[in-house]
Amino acid sequence: MMEISWIQAIILGLFACLASMPGLGGTSIGNYTLGRPLIGGLVCGIVLGDIPTGILVGCAMQVVYIALVTPGGTVSADVRAVSYIGIPLAMVALKSYGLEADSSEGAALATSFGTMVGTLGTVLFYGTATINLVWQHIGWKAVENRDYKKLYLVDMGLPWISHIACSLIPTMIMCKLGANVVELIKTALPMDGLAMKTLFTVGSLLPCVGIAILLKQIVKSAADFIPFLFGFVLAASMGINLVCSTVVAGMFAIIIYRIKMLSVRKTELAGGPEEEEEEEEI
């Protein structure tokens, strides 16, 4: 069985903090890069000493949350918890059950763990946001008193308290003690039991939810399904993986982009559309 030491748990908790810290190059580097399961799987694999399993588990969870956004601060699942709590525990569970990460059962188990932890992580997300309101109040007071230098502390110092309380400590405890819980689950829920079969079935359907959400955002007409399914058809008919399909898709994207740029350039050389007459001022 894979063991998670306190040092490894602390490192995972630190990455959970960095995944949402605005001072870490903004959300583009923090939340939307380091916090994604695809990147989190690599980090967890390095920390726990099993990079292939970490990446495979991260890929399985990334499909579920591929279209996850946080409009207005509203979150249905916390990807920090998915990446740095769900992935380590899923890796422990795979080792405990003797499953391979690239098998259908392994992917289903991984996505199930990620979904459970992601929902729990929402509480931690709102806890962090609630504590940050205190620092915002201090910041407004500093602005009113024209003490602008204090804003550096409010922006880059005090939020660490929120993230240590609601990210580092919970992640550290769950990763360290969660391994024992996984062992209890294995004892209580054998592989051939109804509960585990149900878990595998539900877990195998979860990636469909992520893909369906993504389709809802990008598909505007029936014709949009063709380029979306093109990569999967290549993978199924020619045996190439999705990375190769992505490279092919990138080539098509470049061709389409250049065609559109040529069309725009021809329009500009032709004089462009007739300018609308300005309305007369009354």
ROMI-260580 format. One record per residue: z, x, y of N, C-alpha, C in turn; residue in one letter. Coordinates in steps of 0.1 Angstrom, whole numbers, plus 2048, in hexadecimal, padded with zeros to 3 digits. Example, Ala and Ser with C-alpha at 12.3 -4.5 7.8 and 13.67 -1.06 7.14 Angstrom:
BEGIN
84E,884,7C7,84E,87B,7D3,84E,884,7DF,A .
847,880,7EA,847,889,7F5,84F,881,800,S .
//
This chain:
BEGIN
800,808,7F4,800,800,800,800,809,80D,M .
7F8,805,817,7F7,80D,823,804,80B,82B,M .
80A,816,830,816,815,838,813,818,847,E .
819,811,850,818,814,85E,825,819,863,I .
824,826,868,830,82D,86D,833,828,87B,S .
83F,82B,880,843,827,88D,83A,82E,898,W .
836,83A,895,82E,841,89F,820,83A,8A0,I .
81A,836,894,80E,82F,894,80F,822,89B,Q .
81A,81B,899,81D,80E,89F,81E,80F,8AE,A .
824,81A,8B3,826,81C,8C1,818,81F,8C7,I .
810,827,8C1,802,82A,8C6,7FA,81D,8C6,I .
7FB,815,8BC,7F3,808,8BD,7F8,7FF,8C8,L .
806,7FF,8CA,80B,7F7,8D5,806,7FC,8E3,G .
805,80A,8E4,800,80F,8F0,7F2,80B,8F3,L .
7E9,80B,8E8,7DB,807,8EA,7DB,7F8,8EE,F .
7E4,7F0,8E8,7E4,7E2,8EC,7E7,7E0,8FB,A .
7F0,7E9,900,7F2,7E9,90F,7E6,7ED,917,C .
7DF,7F8,913,7D4,7FD,91A,7C8,7F4,919,L .
7C8,7EB,90F,7BC,7E2,90D,7BB,7D8,918,A .
7C6,7D6,91F,7C6,7CB,929,7CB,7D0,937,S .
7CE,7DD,938,7D2,7E2,945,7C7,7E3,94F,M .
7C8,7DC,95A,7BD,7DD,964,7BB,7EB,96A,P .
7C6,7F4,969,7C4,801,96E,7BC,80A,966,G .
7B9,805,959,7B1,80D,950,7A2,80B,953,L .
79D,80E,95F,78F,80C,962,78B,7FE,963,G .
794,7F5,965,791,7E7,966,78F,7E0,958,G .
78D,7D4,958,78B,7CC,94B,77F,7D1,943,T .
775,7D7,94A,769,7DB,942,76D,7E6,938,S .
776,7EF,93B,77A,7F9,932,786,7F5,92A,I .
78F,7ED,930,79B,7E9,929,799,7DD,920,G .
799,7D1,926,798,7C5,91D,78B,7C3,916,N .
780,7C5,91D,773,7C2,917,76D,7CE,90F,Y .
774,7D9,90E,76F,7E4,905,77A,7E8,8FC,T .
785,7EE,901,790,7F3,8F8,797,7E7,8F1,L .
797,7DC,8F7,79E,7D0,8F1,796,7C9,8E7,G .
789,7CB,8E6,780,7C4,8DC,783,7C9,8CE,R .
783,7C0,8C4,786,7C4,8B6,77C,7CF,8B1,P .
770,7CF,8B5,767,7DA,8B1,76C,7E8,8B4,L .
771,7E9,8C1,776,7F6,8C5,784,7F8,8BF,I .
78C,7ED,8BF,799,7EE,8B9,799,7F2,8AB,G .
78F,7EE,8A3,78E,7F2,895,78D,801,894,G .
785,807,89D,783,815,89C,790,81C,8A0,L .
797,817,8AA,7A4,81D,8AE,7AE,81C,8A3,V .
7AF,810,89D,7B9,80E,892,7B6,816,886,C .
7A9,818,883,7A5,820,878,7A9,82F,87A,G .
7A7,834,887,7AB,841,88A,7BA,843,889,I .
7C2,839,88E,7D0,83A,88E,7D6,839,880,V .
7D0,830,878,7D6,82E,86B,7CF,837,860,L .
7C5,83F,864,7BF,848,85B,7B5,843,851,G .
7AF,837,855,7A5,831,84C,79A,82B,855,D .
792,834,85B,788,82F,865,77E,825,85F,I .
778,827,853,76E,81D,84E,774,80F,84D,P .
780,80E,847,787,801,846,78A,7FB,854,T .
78E,803,85D,791,7FE,86B,785,7F8,871,G .
779,7FF,870,76D,7FB,876,768,7EE,870,I .
768,7EE,863,764,7E2,85B,76C,7D5,85F,L .
779,7D7,85F,782,7CC,863,780,7C8,871,V .
77E,7D2,87A,77B,7CF,888,76E,7C7,88A,G .
764,7CB,882,757,7C4,883,758,7B5,87E,C .
760,7B3,873,762,7A5,86E,769,79D,879,A .
773,7A2,880,77A,79B,88A,772,799,897,M .
76A,7A3,89A,762,7A2,8A6,758,796,8A6,Q .
753,793,89A,749,788,899,750,77B,89C,V .
75D,779,899,764,76D,89C,766,76C,8AB,V .
769,777,8B2,76C,777,8C0,761,77C,8C9,Y .
754,77C,8C3,749,782,8CA,746,77B,8D8,I .
749,76F,8D9,746,767,8E5,752,763,8ED,A .
75E,76A,8EA,76A,766,8F0,76A,76B,8FF,L .
76D,762,908,76E,765,916,77B,75F,91B,V .
77F,763,927,78C,75E,92D,789,758,93A,T .
783,74C,93B,780,746,948,78D,742,94F,P .
78F,747,95B,79B,743,962,7A8,747,95C,G .
7A8,751,953,7B4,755,94D,7B8,74D,941,G .
7AF,744,93D,7B2,73B,931,7AD,742,925,T .
7B6,744,91B,7B2,74B,90F,7B6,742,903,V .
7AD,742,8F9,7B0,73B,8EC,7B6,744,8E2,S .
7B4,751,8E3,7B9,75B,8DB,7B9,768,8E2,A .
7C3,771,8DF,7C5,77D,8E6,7BF,788,8DE,D .
7B4,78E,8E2,7AD,798,8DB,7B5,7A5,8DA,V .
7BE,7A8,8E3,7C7,7B3,8E2,7CF,7B2,8D5,R .
7D5,7A7,8D2,7DD,7A4,8C6,7D4,7A5,8BA,A .
7C7,7A0,8BB,7BE,7A1,8B0,7BB,7AF,8AC,V .
7B9,7B7,8B7,7B4,7C5,8B5,7BF,7CE,8B0,S .
7CB,7CD,8B6,7D5,7D7,8B3,7E1,7D1,8AB,Y .
7E1,7C5,8A7,7EB,7BF,89E,7E3,7BA,891,I .
7D9,7B2,894,7D2,7AC,889,7CB,7B6,880,G .
7C4,7BF,886,7BC,7C9,87F,7C5,7D2,876,I .
7D0,7D8,87C,7D9,7E0,873,7DF,7D8,867,P .
7E3,7CC,86A,7E9,7C3,85F,7DE,7BF,855,L .
7D2,7BD,85A,7C7,7BA,851,7C4,7C6,848,A .
7C4,7D2,84E,7C2,7DE,846,7CD,7E0,83B,M .
7D9,7DD,83F,7E4,7DE,835,7E2,7D3,82A,V .
7DE,7C7,82E,7DC,7BC,824,7D1,7C0,81B,A .
7C6,7C5,81F,7BB,7C9,817,7C0,7D3,80C,L .
7C7,7DD,811,7CC,7E7,807,7D6,7E1,7FE,K .
7DE,7D8,802,7E8,7D2,7FA,7E2,7C9,7EF,S .
7D7,7C2,7F3,7D0,7B9,7E9,7C6,7C0,7E1,Y .
7C3,7CD,7E5,7B9,7D4,7DE,7AB,7D0,7E1,G .
7A8,7CB,7ED,79B,7C6,7F0,794,7D0,7F9,L .
786,7D0,7F8,77E,7D9,800,77B,7D2,80D,E .
77B,7DA,818,778,7D4,825,76A,7CE,826,A .
761,7D4,81F,753,7CF,820,750,7C4,816,D .
759,7BF,80F,757,7B3,806,759,7A6,80E,S .
754,79C,808,755,78F,80F,764,78A,80F,S .
76B,78D,804,779,789,804,781,791,80E,E .
77E,79E,80F,784,7A7,819,782,7A2,827,G .
775,79F,82A,772,79A,838,779,78D,83B,A .
77A,784,831,780,777,833,78F,779,836,A .
796,782,82E,7A4,785,830,7A6,78B,83E,L .
79E,794,842,79F,79A,84F,79E,791,85A,A .
794,788,85A,792,77E,865,79E,774,865,T .
7A3,771,85A,7AE,768,859,7BB,76E,860,S .
7BD,77A,85D,7C9,781,864,7C6,782,873,F .
7BA,785,877,7B7,787,885,7B9,77A,88C,G .
7B5,76F,886,7B6,762,88D,7C5,75E,88F,T .
7CD,760,884,7DB,75D,885,7E2,765,890,M .
7DF,772,890,7E6,77A,89A,7E0,778,8A8,V .
7D3,774,8A9,7CD,772,8B6,7D4,766,8BD,G .
7D6,75B,8B5,7DD,74F,8BB,7EB,753,8BF,T .
7F2,75B,8B7,800,75F,8BB,7FF,768,8C7,L .
7F5,770,8C8,7F4,779,8D4,7F2,772,8E1,G .
7ED,765,8E1,7EC,75D,8ED,7F9,75C,8F4,T .
804,75A,8EC,811,759,8F2,815,766,8FA,V .
811,772,8F4,814,77E,8FA,80B,780,907,L .
7FF,77B,906,7F6,77C,912,7FC,774,91E,F .
800,768,91C,806,760,927,814,765,92B,Y .
81B,76B,921,827,772,925,825,77D,92F,G .
81B,785,92C,817,790,935,813,78B,943,T .
80B,780,943,806,77A,950,812,775,958,A .
81C,76F,951,827,769,958,830,774,95E,T .
833,77E,957,83A,789,95D,833,790,969,I .
826,791,968,81E,797,972,81F,78F,980,N .
823,782,97F,824,77A,98B,82F,780,994,L .
839,786,98D,844,78C,995,83F,798,99D,V .
836,7A0,997,831,7AB,99E,828,7A7,9A9,W .
820,79C,9A7,818,797,9B2,820,792,9BE,Q .
82B,78C,9BB,834,788,9C6,839,794,9CE,H .
83C,79F,9C7,841,7AB,9CE,835,7B0,9D6,I .
829,7B0,9D0,81D,7B4,9D8,81B,7AD,9E5,G .
81C,79F,9E4,81A,797,9F0,825,79B,9FB,W .
831,79D,9F6,83B,7A1,A00,838,7AE,A06,K .
832,7B8,9FE,82E,7C5,A04,823,7C3,A0E,A .
81A,7BA,A0C,80F,7B8,A15,814,7B2,A22,V .
81E,7A8,A21,823,7A2,A2D,82B,7AC,A35,E .
831,7B6,A2E,839,7C0,A36,830,7CD,A39,N .
823,7CC,A36,819,7D6,A39,81D,7E3,A32,R .
823,7E2,A26,827,7ED,A1E,81C,7EF,A13,D .
810,7F3,A18,805,7F3,A0F,806,7FE,A04,Y .
80D,808,A06,80F,813,9FC,816,80D,9EF,K .
81E,803,9F1,825,7FD,9E6,81C,7F6,9DD,K .
810,7F2,9E1,807,7EB,9D8,802,7F4,9CD,L .
802,801,9CE,7FF,80A,9C3,809,808,9B8,Y .
816,807,9BB,820,804,9B1,81E,7F7,9AB,L .
81B,7ED,9B3,819,7DF,9AE,80D,7DE,9A5,V .
803,7E5,9A8,7F6,7E4,9A0,7F6,7EC,994,D .
7FB,7F9,995,7FA,802,98A,807,806,983,M .
812,802,989,81F,807,983,827,7FB,97C,G .
82A,7F1,984,832,7E6,97F,82C,7DE,973,L .
81E,7DC,973,819,7D5,968,81B,7DC,95A,P .
81E,7E9,95A,822,7EF,94D,82E,7E9,947,W .
837,7E4,950,843,7DD,94A,83F,7D1,943,I .
836,7C9,948,831,7BD,942,82B,7C0,934,S .
822,7CB,934,81B,7CE,928,823,7D4,91E,H .
82D,7DC,922,837,7E2,918,83F,7D6,911,I .
843,7CD,919,84B,7C2,914,843,7B8,90B,A .
836,7B5,90F,82E,7AB,908,823,7B1,900,C .
821,7BE,900,816,7C4,8F8,81B,7CF,8EF,S .
821,7D9,8F5,824,7E5,8ED,82F,7E1,8E3,L .
83A,7DB,8E8,846,7D9,8DF,842,7CF,8D4,I .
83C,7C3,8D7,838,7BA,8CC,82E,7C0,8C3,P .
824,7C7,8C8,81A,7CE,8BF,821,7D8,8B6,T .
82A,7E0,8BB,831,7EA,8B3,839,7E4,8A8,M .
840,7D9,8AC,849,7D3,8A2,840,7CC,897,I .
836,7C4,89B,82E,7BD,891,826,7C6,888,M .
821,7D1,88E,81A,7DB,885,823,7E2,87B,C .
82F,7E5,880,838,7EC,877,83E,7E3,86C,K .
843,7D8,871,84A,7CF,867,840,7C5,860,L .
834,7C4,866,82A,7BB,860,825,7BF,852,G .
826,7CD,850,822,7D2,843,82B,7CC,838,A .
838,7CB,83A,841,7C5,831,83E,7B6,82F,N .
83A,7AF,83A,837,7A1,839,82A,79F,830,V .
820,7A8,832,814,7A7,82A,818,7A9,81B,V .
821,7B1,818,825,7B3,80A,82C,7A6,804,E .
834,7A0,80D,83A,793,809,82F,788,807,L .
825,788,810,81A,77F,80E,813,781,801,I .
810,78E,7FE,80A,791,7F1,812,78C,7E5,K .
81F,78D,7E6,827,789,7DB,827,779,7DA,T .
828,773,7E5,829,764,7E6,81B,75D,7E3,A .
811,764,7E8,803,75E,7E7,7FA,767,7DE,L .
7FA,765,7D1,7F1,76D,7C9,7E2,76A,7CC,P .
7DA,773,7C8,7CB,772,7CB,7C5,766,7C5,M .
7C9,762,7B9,7C3,757,7B2,7CA,74A,7B6,D .
7D3,74A,7C0,7D9,73D,7C4,7D1,735,7CD,G .
7D5,728,7CE,7CD,71F,7D7,7CE,723,7E6,L .
7DA,728,7EA,7DC,72C,7F8,7D2,737,7FC,A .
7D1,741,7F3,7C8,74C,7F7,7B9,748,7F6,M .
7B6,740,7ED,7A8,73B,7EC,7A5,733,7F8,K .
7AE,72B,7FD,7AC,724,80A,7AB,72D,815,T .
7B3,738,815,7B2,741,820,7A5,749,820,L .
7A0,74C,815,793,753,814,788,74A,819,F .
789,73D,815,77E,733,819,77E,731,828,T .
78A,72F,82E,78B,72D,83C,786,73A,844,V .
78B,746,83F,788,752,845,779,755,845,G .
772,751,83A,763,753,83A,75C,74B,843,S .
762,740,848,75B,737,851,75E,73A,860,L .
768,742,862,76B,746,870,760,74D,878,L .
759,756,872,74E,75C,879,744,752,87F,P .
742,747,877,739,73D,87C,73D,737,88A,C .
74B,737,88C,750,731,898,74C,73A,8A4,V .
74D,748,8A2,749,751,8AD,73B,750,8B0,G .
732,750,8A5,724,74F,8A7,720,742,8AE,I .
726,737,8AA,723,72A,8B0,727,72A,8BF,A .
732,730,8C2,735,731,8D1,72B,739,8D8,I .
727,744,8D2,71D,74D,8D9,710,745,8DA,L .
70C,73E,8D0,6FF,736,8D1,700,72C,8DC,L .
70C,725,8DD,70D,71B,8E7,70C,721,8F5,K .
70F,72E,8F7,70E,734,904,700,739,907,Q .
6F8,73D,8FD,6EB,744,900,6DF,73B,8FD,I .
6E1,731,8F4,6D5,729,8F0,6D3,71D,8FA,V .
6C8,71D,901,6C5,712,90A,6BA,709,905,K .
6B2,70E,8FB,6A7,706,8F5,6A6,70A,8E7,S .
69E,703,8DF,69C,705,8D1,695,713,8CF,A .
68D,717,8D9,686,724,8D7,68F,730,8D8,A .
69B,72E,8DE,6A4,739,8DF,6AA,73D,8D1,D .
6A9,734,8C8,6AE,738,8BA,6A6,743,8B4,F .
699,743,8B7,690,74D,8B1,694,75B,8B3,I .
696,760,8BF,69A,76E,8C0,6A9,770,8BB,P .
6B1,766,8BB,6BF,767,8B6,6BF,76A,8A7,F .
6B6,762,8A0,6B6,763,892,6AD,76F,88D,L .
6A5,775,896,69C,77F,891,6A2,78B,88B,F .
6AE,78F,890,6B5,79B,88A,6BA,797,87D,G .
6BF,78B,87B,6C5,788,86E,6B9,787,863,F .
6AE,782,868,6A2,781,85F,69E,78F,85A,V .
69E,799,864,69B,7A7,860,6A5,7AC,856,L .
6B2,7A9,859,6BC,7AF,850,6BB,7A9,842,A .
6B7,79C,841,6B6,795,834,6A9,799,82C,A .
69E,79A,834,691,79C,82D,68E,7AB,82B,S .
692,7B3,834,68E,7C2,833,69A,7CA,82F,M .
6A6,7C5,82E,6B1,7CC,829,6B7,7D6,834,G .
6B3,7D5,840,6B9,7DD,84A,6C6,7D7,850,I .
6CE,7E0,855,6DB,7DB,85A,6DA,7D6,868,N .
6E4,7D0,86E,6E4,7CA,87B,6E3,7D5,886,L .
6E7,7E1,883,6E6,7EC,88D,6D7,7EE,88F,V .
6CF,7F0,884,6C1,7F2,885,6BA,7E6,88C,C .
6BF,7DA,889,6B9,7CE,88F,6BC,7CE,89E,S .
6C8,7D3,8A2,6CB,7D4,8B1,6C1,7DE,8B8,T .
6BE,7E9,8B1,6B5,7F2,8B7,6A7,7EB,8B9,V .
6A2,7E4,8AF,696,7DD,8B0,696,7D3,8BB,V .
6A2,7CC,8BC,6A3,7C2,8C7,6A3,7C8,8D5,A .
6A9,7D4,8D6,6A9,7DB,8E2,69B,7DF,8E6,G .
692,7E3,8DD,684,7E6,8E0,67D,7DA,8E5,M .
67F,7CE,8DF,679,7C2,8E3,67E,7BE,8F1,F .
68B,7C1,8F4,690,7BE,901,68A,7C6,90C,A .
687,7D3,909,681,7DC,912,672,7D7,915,I .
66B,7D3,90A,65E,7CE,90C,65D,7C2,915,I .
666,7B8,912,667,7AB,91A,66A,7AE,928,I .
674,7B8,92A,678,7BB,938,66C,7C1,940,Y .
664,7CA,939,659,7D0,940,64E,7C6,943,R .
64C,7BD,93A,642,7B2,93D,646,7AA,949,I .
653,7A6,949,657,79E,955,656,7A6,962,K .
659,7B3,961,658,7BB,96D,64A,7BC,972,M .
640,7BD,968,632,7BE,96C,62E,7B1,973,L .
633,7A6,96D,630,799,973,635,797,981,S .
641,79C,984,647,79C,991,63F,7A5,99A,V .
63B,7B0,996,633,7BA,99E,626,7B4,9A2,R .
61F,7AD,998,612,7A7,99B,614,79C,9A6,K .
61F,795,9A5,622,78A,9AF,624,790,9BC,T .
62B,79B,9BD,62D,7A2,9CA,620,7A7,9D0,E .
617,7AD,9C8,60B,7B2,9CC,602,7A7,9D1,L .
603,79C,9CB,5FA,790,9CF,5FF,789,9DB,A .
60A,78E,9E1,60F,788,9ED,61B,77F,9EB,G .
61E,77C,9DE,62A,774,9DB,627,765,9DF,G .
630,75D,9DB,62F,74F,9DE,630,74C,9ED,P .
629,742,9F2,629,73F,A00,637,73C,A05,E .
63A,742,A10,648,740,A15,648,732,A1B,E .
654,72C,A18,656,71E,A1D,657,71E,A2C,E .
652,714,A32,653,713,A41,662,711,A45,E .
666,718,A4F,673,716,A53,675,709,A5A,E .
680,703,A58,683,6F6,A5E,684,6F7,A6D,E .
67E,6EE,A74,67F,6EF,A83,68E,6EB,A87,E .
692,6F2,A91,6A0,6F0,A96,69F,6E3,A9F,E .
6A8,6DB,A9E,6A9,6CF,AA6,6B1,6D2,AB2,I .
//
